[in-house]
Amino acid sequence: MSAVQVYEQEEVQKLTERQKDILDAALRLLVEDGDNLTMAAVARRAKCSKESLYKWFGDRDGLLTATVRWQASKVRVVPVDQGRPDLMSLTESLESYARDWLKVISSDTSVALNRVAISHAGSGRDKLGEIVLQNGRFALAARLKPVLDAGKRAGLLVFEDAETAFRTFFGLVARDVQIRLLLGDWPGMTEAAIEEDAARATRQFLALHGAGKAQRAE
């Protein structure tokens, strides 16, 4: 388990049920109000004092960071044997990650959060774009890379750079799903479709980077 994974898990585990409720309230407000998210609005929706929000999360950026991290924590990584994982456990880990990620990005809360972050990017209004990148995409990459590296050490995967391999997997999972969601289209993200997409992306990734590819090249 990487230091990033440990830190994220510790941060999420520190949250009380009351704090989780507040973060869920913040996510709902992002869906409903977008840019109008304020500490006062969250306090009203969550029925808590602004003083409690500032005490627990700091300023608005701190609240947004905790909110993004809470949403991203729903994408789990099934651990594999870091010494020598087998192909079955590696496949299960990749498929599970892909399923969780597709479920998260297709939720109303993630779509709203990403829309607001994109609208604020480069505007100097706040750090939401950076917050989403650091605690979303970059943190999710750091979570999966130890699985990819373990697969490489076991001779199950072949790649030169874990970041490039992650981008390939990420692209196979995402395809055009996220951009369609952001533009208001609904690409049929049912439970069954997500299961099928996760399995397909994993098969395609293993076809590109699996040990069988290296054996065919020899």
Residue frames as qw, qx, qy, qz and C-alpha x, y, z in Angstrom:
[[0.000, 0.888, 0.460, 0.000, 0.00, 0.00, 0.00],
 [0.429, 0.472, -0.022, 0.770, 1.39, 3.40, -1.00],
 [0.209, -0.210, -0.427, 0.854, 1.84, 6.38, 1.32],
 [0.289, -0.087, -0.228, -0.926, -0.92, 8.17, -0.61],
 [0.586, -0.304, -0.677, -0.323, -3.34, 5.29, -0.01],
 [0.476, -0.305, -0.653, 0.504, -2.50, 5.22, 3.69],
 [0.040, -0.100, -0.181, 0.977, -2.98, 8.99, 4.00],
 [0.419, -0.168, -0.403, -0.796, -6.31, 8.93, 2.16],
 [0.604, -0.331, -0.721, -0.084, -7.65, 6.04, 4.19],
 [0.371, -0.261, -0.553, 0.699, -6.60, 7.67, 7.43],
 [0.116, 0.009, -0.001, -0.993, -8.25, 10.96, 6.44],
 [0.550, -0.230, -0.514, -0.617, -11.52, 9.24, 5.50],
 [0.601, -0.291, -0.725, 0.167, -11.45, 7.03, 8.59],
 [0.212, -0.102, -0.430, 0.872, -11.08, 10.11, 10.78],
 [0.316, -0.244, -0.254, -0.881, -14.40, 11.46, 9.57],
 [0.286, 0.148, 0.765, -0.557, -17.30, 11.10, 11.98],
 [0.217, 0.498, 0.818, 0.190, -20.74, 10.12, 10.73],
 [0.054, 0.861, 0.313, -0.397, -21.82, 13.72, 11.30],
 [0.108, -0.630, 0.408, 0.652, -18.97, 15.02, 9.15],
 [0.230, 0.080, 0.858, 0.453, -19.81, 12.53, 6.40],
 [0.176, 0.720, 0.665, -0.093, -23.41, 13.77, 6.47],
 [0.008, -0.835, 0.008, 0.551, -22.12, 17.33, 6.05],
 [0.161, -0.374, 0.670, 0.621, -19.97, 16.34, 3.07],
 [0.219, 0.382, 0.864, 0.245, -22.95, 14.57, 1.50],
 [0.106, 0.843, 0.416, -0.324, -24.97, 17.75, 2.03],
 [0.085, -0.683, 0.332, 0.645, -22.23, 19.74, 0.28],
 [0.211, -0.036, 0.837, 0.504, -22.32, 17.31, -2.66],
 [0.194, 0.635, 0.748, 0.009, -26.11, 17.65, -2.94],
 [0.027, 0.859, 0.130, -0.494, -25.79, 21.44, -2.94],
 [0.176, -0.426, 0.593, 0.660, -23.23, 21.23, -5.74],
 [0.212, 0.316, 0.864, 0.330, -25.80, 19.29, -7.78],
 [0.064, 0.794, 0.595, -0.106, -28.54, 21.81, -7.04],
 [0.047, -0.962, -0.087, 0.254, -26.71, 25.14, -6.92],
 [0.753, 0.462, 0.005, 0.468, -23.31, 24.65, -8.53],
 [0.393, 0.463, -0.195, 0.771, -21.36, 27.89, -8.19],
 [0.365, -0.687, -0.002, -0.629, -23.50, 29.08, -5.29],
 [0.815, -0.296, -0.450, 0.214, -21.96, 26.67, -2.79],
 [0.003, -0.705, 0.343, -0.621, -21.06, 28.64, 0.34],
 [0.227, 0.069, -0.830, 0.505, -20.18, 27.74, 3.91],
 [0.384, 0.046, 0.373, -0.843, -23.46, 29.35, 5.03],
 [0.732, 0.134, -0.327, -0.582, -25.49, 27.29, 2.52],
 [0.580, 0.114, -0.801, 0.095, -23.82, 24.05, 3.63],
 [0.005, 0.049, -0.704, 0.709, -24.39, 24.94, 7.29],
 [0.574, 0.071, 0.135, -0.805, -28.10, 25.54, 6.60],
 [0.761, 0.150, -0.505, -0.378, -28.53, 22.35, 4.59],
 [0.581, 0.092, -0.767, 0.255, -26.62, 20.21, 7.12],
 [0.568, -0.738, -0.218, -0.290, -28.24, 21.97, 10.10],
 [0.748, -0.303, -0.206, 0.554, -24.93, 22.81, 11.73],
 [0.138, -0.930, -0.017, 0.339, -23.13, 26.01, 12.64],
 [0.565, 0.775, -0.215, 0.184, -20.64, 27.75, 10.37],
 [0.278, -0.763, 0.552, -0.188, -18.26, 27.63, 13.32],
 [0.836, -0.149, 0.527, -0.029, -18.34, 23.82, 13.22],
 [0.797, 0.580, 0.109, 0.128, -17.60, 23.86, 9.48],
 [0.235, 0.867, -0.369, 0.240, -14.59, 26.13, 9.94],
 [0.540, -0.588, 0.576, -0.174, -13.38, 24.04, 12.88],
 [0.861, 0.016, 0.508, 0.010, -13.61, 20.74, 11.00],
 [0.746, 0.464, 0.358, 0.317, -12.68, 21.75, 7.45],
 [0.383, -0.263, 0.139, 0.875, -11.04, 25.17, 7.61],
 [0.251, 0.432, -0.086, -0.862, -12.09, 27.53, 4.82],
 [0.772, 0.422, 0.086, -0.467, -14.20, 26.86, 1.71],
 [0.509, 0.552, -0.648, -0.130, -11.24, 25.27, -0.09],
 [0.115, -0.281, 0.899, -0.315, -10.78, 22.93, 2.86],
 [0.652, 0.213, 0.516, -0.513, -14.43, 21.93, 2.70],
 [0.720, 0.550, -0.222, -0.360, -14.20, 21.37, -1.06],
 [0.248, 0.510, -0.823, 0.037, -11.04, 19.28, -0.62],
 [0.342, -0.084, 0.848, -0.396, -12.74, 17.08, 1.98],
 [0.714, 0.383, 0.259, -0.525, -15.80, 16.78, -0.27],
 [0.620, 0.571, -0.480, -0.245, -13.77, 15.70, -3.30],
 [0.079, 0.400, -0.893, 0.190, -11.72, 13.27, -1.20],
 [0.535, 0.064, 0.677, -0.501, -14.90, 11.79, 0.28],
 [0.769, 0.478, 0.007, -0.425, -16.36, 11.27, -3.20],
 [0.485, 0.588, -0.642, -0.085, -13.10, 9.79, -4.54],
 [0.274, -0.350, 0.841, -0.310, -12.88, 7.36, -1.60],
 [0.806, 0.196, 0.346, -0.439, -15.77, 5.46, -3.15],
 [0.756, 0.524, -0.386, -0.076, -13.38, 4.19, -5.83],
 [0.717, -0.546, 0.431, -0.050, -11.74, 1.30, -4.02],
 [0.462, 0.563, -0.678, -0.098, -8.74, -0.77, -4.94],
 [0.967, -0.230, 0.004, -0.111, -8.90, -4.47, -4.15],
 [0.238, -0.761, 0.596, 0.090, -5.42, -5.25, -2.76],
 [0.910, 0.300, -0.284, -0.011, -3.18, -7.82, -4.42],
 [0.850, -0.386, 0.089, 0.348, -0.19, -9.73, -3.12],
 [0.126, 0.944, -0.262, -0.153, 2.64, -7.23, -3.53],
 [0.483, -0.464, 0.705, 0.231, 5.11, -10.12, -3.66],
 [0.001, -0.108, 0.846, 0.523, 3.62, -12.18, -6.48],
 [0.591, 0.268, 0.331, -0.685, -0.05, -11.72, -7.35],
 [0.419, 0.163, 0.848, 0.281, -1.78, -14.18, -9.65],
 [0.016, -0.161, -0.520, -0.839, -3.66, -13.25, -12.80],
 [0.275, -0.604, -0.726, -0.180, -7.06, -13.85, -11.21],
 [0.348, -0.689, -0.382, 0.509, -6.48, -11.43, -8.33],
 [0.216, -0.240, 0.237, 0.916, -4.96, -8.83, -10.66],
 [0.094, -0.339, -0.666, -0.658, -7.95, -9.05, -13.00],
 [0.329, -0.681, -0.649, 0.076, -10.37, -8.79, -10.08],
 [0.335, -0.548, -0.181, 0.745, -8.59, -5.70, -8.75],
 [0.094, -0.074, 0.403, 0.907, -8.62, -3.95, -12.13],
 [0.197, -0.463, -0.724, -0.471, -12.28, -4.80, -12.81],
 [0.352, -0.674, -0.568, 0.314, -13.35, -3.67, -9.33],
 [0.253, -0.415, 0.010, 0.874, -11.52, -0.37, -9.73],
 [0.017, -0.111, -0.561, -0.820, -13.10, 0.20, -13.15],
 [0.259, -0.587, -0.744, -0.188, -16.61, -0.56, -11.83],
 [0.331, -0.666, -0.406, 0.531, -16.27, 1.80, -8.88],
 [0.204, -0.284, 0.193, 0.917, -14.81, 4.57, -11.03],
 [0.092, -0.287, -0.655, -0.693, -17.61, 4.33, -13.60],
 [0.312, -0.668, -0.674, 0.040, -20.23, 4.38, -10.85],
 [0.325, -0.589, -0.225, 0.705, -18.68, 7.46, -9.27],
 [0.124, -0.179, 0.323, 0.921, -18.20, 9.52, -12.44],
 [0.164, -0.361, -0.701, -0.592, -21.73, 8.75, -13.64],
 [0.235, -0.602, -0.666, 0.374, -23.31, 9.98, -10.39],
 [0.063, 0.908, 0.303, 0.283, -25.09, 13.34, -10.35],
 [0.472, -0.845, 0.053, 0.244, -22.71, 14.58, -7.67],
 [0.625, -0.252, 0.408, 0.617, -19.53, 13.89, -9.65],
 [0.381, 0.572, 0.483, 0.542, -20.98, 15.38, -12.84],
 [0.132, -0.959, -0.210, -0.138, -21.97, 18.56, -10.96],
 [0.589, -0.690, 0.181, 0.381, -18.63, 18.76, -9.17],
 [0.605, -0.004, 0.463, 0.647, -16.65, 18.40, -12.40],
 [0.245, 0.761, 0.425, 0.425, -18.81, 20.95, -14.21],
 [0.281, -0.957, -0.054, 0.040, -18.18, 23.55, -11.50],
 [0.650, -0.483, 0.324, 0.489, -14.45, 22.73, -11.44],
 [0.542, 0.311, 0.485, 0.612, -14.20, 23.15, -15.22],
 [0.078, 0.890, 0.326, 0.310, -16.10, 26.44, -15.15],
 [0.413, -0.898, 0.080, 0.125, -13.70, 27.77, -12.49],
 [0.829, -0.076, 0.217, 0.510, -10.49, 26.50, -14.12],
 [0.489, 0.222, 0.184, 0.823, -8.09, 29.35, -14.82],
 [0.106, -0.824, -0.356, -0.429, -10.53, 31.94, -13.51],
 [0.253, 0.312, -0.473, 0.784, -8.66, 32.62, -10.26],
 [0.561, -0.522, -0.141, -0.627, -11.96, 32.38, -8.38],
 [0.744, -0.499, 0.386, -0.223, -10.88, 29.45, -6.24],
 [0.035, -0.514, 0.845, 0.140, -8.72, 26.32, -6.32],
 [0.827, 0.084, 0.385, -0.400, -11.49, 23.87, -7.15],
 [0.785, 0.528, -0.297, -0.129, -9.88, 22.70, -10.40],
 [0.250, 0.554, -0.741, 0.285, -6.61, 21.94, -8.63],
 [0.513, -0.249, 0.641, -0.514, -8.47, 20.33, -5.73],
 [0.898, 0.235, 0.141, -0.345, -10.36, 18.00, -8.07],
 [0.670, 0.567, -0.477, 0.039, -7.19, 17.05, -9.95],
 [0.072, 0.521, -0.751, 0.398, -5.07, 16.42, -6.86],
 [0.433, -0.122, 0.731, -0.513, -7.71, 14.56, -4.83],
 [0.829, 0.336, 0.193, -0.404, -9.51, 12.99, -7.76],
 [0.826, 0.522, -0.211, -0.031, -7.61, 11.92, -10.85],
 [0.302, 0.643, -0.637, 0.299, -4.06, 12.10, -9.42],
 [0.468, -0.367, 0.664, -0.454, -5.02, 10.40, -6.14],
 [0.915, 0.165, 0.210, -0.302, -6.87, 7.65, -8.02],
 [0.697, 0.580, -0.415, 0.078, -3.77, 7.04, -10.15],
 [0.004, 0.575, -0.712, 0.404, -1.57, 6.80, -7.06],
 [0.726, -0.178, 0.481, -0.458, -4.03, 4.26, -5.64],
 [0.939, 0.288, 0.088, -0.164, -3.87, 1.91, -8.63],
 [0.423, 0.738, -0.524, 0.046, -0.19, 2.17, -9.54],
 [0.338, -0.470, 0.787, -0.213, 0.96, -0.21, -6.74],
 [0.827, 0.191, 0.480, -0.220, -1.35, -2.86, -8.25],
 [0.697, 0.700, -0.144, -0.056, 0.13, -2.27, -11.71],
 [0.090, 0.733, -0.659, 0.145, 3.68, -2.39, -10.34],
 [0.609, -0.252, 0.715, -0.232, 2.93, -5.63, -8.48],
 [0.858, 0.411, 0.267, -0.157, 1.61, -7.13, -11.71],
 [0.492, 0.781, -0.382, 0.033, 4.77, -6.08, -13.51],
 [0.203, -0.602, 0.747, -0.194, 7.04, -7.60, -10.84],
 [0.724, -0.020, 0.653, -0.224, 5.09, -10.85, -11.07],
 [0.170, -0.165, 0.789, 0.566, 5.57, -10.97, -14.83],
 [0.319, 0.557, 0.759, -0.112, 1.86, -10.54, -15.49],
 [0.273, 0.931, 0.196, -0.142, 2.13, -7.06, -16.98],
 [0.650, 0.048, 0.228, 0.723, 4.63, -5.49, -19.35],
 [0.140, 0.948, 0.194, 0.211, 5.12, -1.71, -19.41],
 [0.554, 0.320, -0.251, 0.727, 7.94, 0.79, -19.02],
 [0.003, -0.189, 0.305, -0.933, 6.17, 3.44, -16.96],
 [0.021, -0.414, -0.858, 0.303, 3.30, 3.01, -14.48],
 [0.194, 0.518, 0.192, -0.811, 1.86, 6.45, -15.24],
 [0.321, 0.285, -0.573, -0.698, 1.62, 5.69, -18.96],
 [0.199, -0.147, -0.965, -0.089, 0.09, 2.28, -18.21],
 [0.071, 0.468, 0.658, -0.586, -2.44, 3.92, -15.89],
 [0.280, 0.442, -0.115, -0.845, -3.39, 6.43, -18.58],
 [0.293, 0.089, -0.818, -0.486, -4.01, 3.58, -21.00],
 [0.145, -0.331, -0.915, 0.181, -6.25, 1.76, -18.52],
 [0.096, 0.483, 0.380, -0.783, -7.99, 5.01, -17.56],
 [0.299, 0.330, -0.378, -0.812, -8.73, 5.74, -21.21],
 [0.278, -0.064, -0.911, -0.296, -10.06, 2.26, -21.88],
 [0.084, -0.438, -0.798, 0.406, -12.41, 2.53, -18.90],
 [0.101, 0.541, 0.245, -0.798, -13.55, 6.10, -19.54],
 [0.381, 0.424, 0.657, 0.494, -13.79, 6.18, -23.34],
 [0.003, 0.385, 0.197, 0.901, -16.14, 9.10, -24.10],
 [0.388, -0.579, -0.715, 0.056, -18.33, 8.50, -21.05],
 [0.325, -0.522, -0.351, 0.706, -17.23, 11.45, -18.93],
 [0.035, -0.123, 0.248, 0.960, -17.37, 14.08, -21.66],
 [0.274, -0.382, -0.702, -0.536, -20.84, 12.89, -22.69],
 [0.400, -0.604, -0.636, 0.266, -22.03, 13.10, -19.09],
 [0.262, -0.405, -0.135, 0.866, -20.59, 16.60, -18.70],
 [0.105, 0.038, -0.408, -0.906, -22.41, 17.69, -21.86],
 [0.558, 0.074, 0.285, -0.776, -25.74, 16.36, -20.62],
 [0.699, 0.166, -0.581, -0.382, -25.89, 13.04, -22.45],
 [0.696, -0.353, 0.535, -0.324, -26.65, 9.78, -20.68],
 [0.421, 0.445, -0.741, -0.274, -24.63, 6.90, -22.19],
 [0.865, -0.131, -0.374, -0.306, -26.71, 4.13, -20.61],
 [0.186, 0.449, -0.750, 0.448, -24.71, 3.69, -17.39],
 [0.840, -0.354, -0.114, -0.395, -26.82, 0.93, -15.86],
 [0.634, -0.534, 0.554, -0.072, -25.37, -1.57, -13.37],
 [0.891, 0.187, 0.395, 0.125, -25.20, -4.20, -16.11],
 [0.558, 0.795, -0.039, 0.234, -23.55, -1.81, -18.56],
 [0.180, -0.857, 0.451, -0.173, -20.97, -0.77, -15.98],
 [0.795, -0.287, 0.533, 0.019, -20.14, -4.42, -15.22],
 [0.826, 0.445, 0.280, 0.202, -19.71, -5.12, -18.93],
 [0.316, 0.905, -0.165, 0.231, -17.63, -1.99, -19.54],
 [0.426, -0.750, 0.498, -0.090, -15.32, -2.72, -16.60],
 [0.842, -0.083, 0.519, 0.122, -14.71, -6.29, -17.78],
 [0.700, 0.658, 0.170, 0.218, -14.15, -5.16, -21.37],
 [0.080, 0.936, -0.296, 0.173, -11.67, -2.43, -20.38],
 [0.601, -0.568, 0.563, -0.008, -9.73, -4.93, -18.25],
 [0.863, 0.206, 0.428, 0.174, -9.58, -7.47, -21.06],
 [0.526, 0.816, 0.021, 0.238, -8.37, -4.81, -23.50],
 [0.190, -0.883, 0.411, -0.120, -5.75, -3.57, -21.04],
 [0.732, -0.342, 0.585, 0.074, -4.43, -7.10, -20.48],
 [0.803, 0.483, 0.292, 0.192, -4.35, -7.63, -24.25],
 [0.320, 0.899, -0.150, 0.257, -2.15, -4.53, -24.56],
 [0.058, -0.750, 0.549, -0.363, 0.03, -4.93, -21.47],
 [0.907, -0.295, 0.227, -0.196, -0.41, -8.53, -20.37],
 [0.461, -0.505, 0.688, 0.243, 2.45, -11.04, -20.31],
 [0.730, 0.358, 0.574, 0.094, 0.95, -12.78, -23.34],
 [0.394, 0.917, -0.018, -0.064, 1.80, -9.72, -25.40],
 [0.168, -0.778, 0.593, 0.122, 5.48, -10.02, -24.46],
 [0.651, -0.110, 0.745, 0.097, 5.46, -13.75, -25.23],
 [0.676, 0.632, 0.379, 0.011, 3.98, -13.13, -28.70],
 [0.223, 0.946, -0.221, -0.079, 6.66, -10.53, -29.40],
 [0.471, -0.582, 0.644, 0.158, 9.51, -12.95, -28.61]]
